[in-house]
């Protein structure tokens, strides 16, 4: 019997992270070339490594820490290739994945709650609402993780029993931006305690949200994030790429896809990650549905020498029409996980020469890519990017042309 015919052999990792045997069974936390024994236990193979984090399997953050580098990069490649294959597509060139390094995540969303005498701060447990009280994290930037211990001590005094709080931490130019949601300070004393905590821990900004939107408690100087040398003000909860090295890979791939196009549209532009990376001789139209976000980009563009026109526009309700799109030499789009079905319908009918589609969801990307290819576009290149290390998530940069 050959190895590939052994029904108990794990031959690949499926999209949700389970290993799959040769006869189609799904086995959680298994790696390629692991094997099931007669009792149903797992005999670890050469691609199964010791997970570096003590919270592995209990924490919902990193479900693939048991894979070696070879198996993990293969998994990311197959996530993209199989999604395209499901739509009958294949890229002319599928690049090897670029994977972010450990301890480089610059943003994190956590939960905190007091349960009896215990106070927990961390990620949600795997497949549950239970909070894993983080004592170790192999993905967060060290500056973020170092804040957990003092934050846990502070919130334990301020929290109410069985009252979950949501914590957002982001590294910006000035340091850590911290937002505590589902919490409202009671009285002047608690507000002063918040400011004292922020000052003592060197925070760039501390905000709370009791249900009516973020309220800044501490911000010694206005927060910014810098893209390609341009500082952009950072609104509360604005979107950033999760790692700086991953962002550089996305930008480099986008620049290759767009090339020397003179007039470019950046749709779902956000704070300008891609808009501001384009050359100063390229004219850019940037559209974004979040008002605060596009306002920050517009202000930055007005203070730069770049030729950028910004518009607040809901591209789901009001996508650019074929006539509007035909003005551009290239279109960049970076939609949310659901994809950009409405905008793709218009793009498919347009004469735009180059399209660079950036996606965080292989399934919606493949669906939209099918629409473009059916209209005559060719899927030239795909760059998989693993910014969410050891997870099943993969981001994609792609280039289409007629």
Secondary structure, DSSP 8 states (H G I E B T S, - for coil): --GGG-TTBEEEE-TTS-EEETTS-EETT--TT-EE-TTS-EE--TTB---S-TTTTTBSS-TTTTB-HHHHHHHHHHHHHHHHHHTT---SEEEEEEE--TT-B-EEEEEEEEETTEEEEE-BBTTSS-B---S--SSB-HHHHHHHHHHHHHHHHH--BT--EEEEEEEETTEEEEEEES----HHHHHHHHHHHHHHTT-SEEEEESSSS-EEEE-SS--EEEETTEEEE--TT----SBHHHHHHHHHHHHHHHTT-SEEEEES-TTTTTGGGS-TTSEEEEEES-HHHHHHHHHHHHTSSS-EEEEE--TTTS---HHHHTT-SEEEE---TT--HHHHHHHHTS--SEEEEEES-HHHHHHHHHHHHHTT-EEEEEEEEE-STTSS--EEEEEEE-
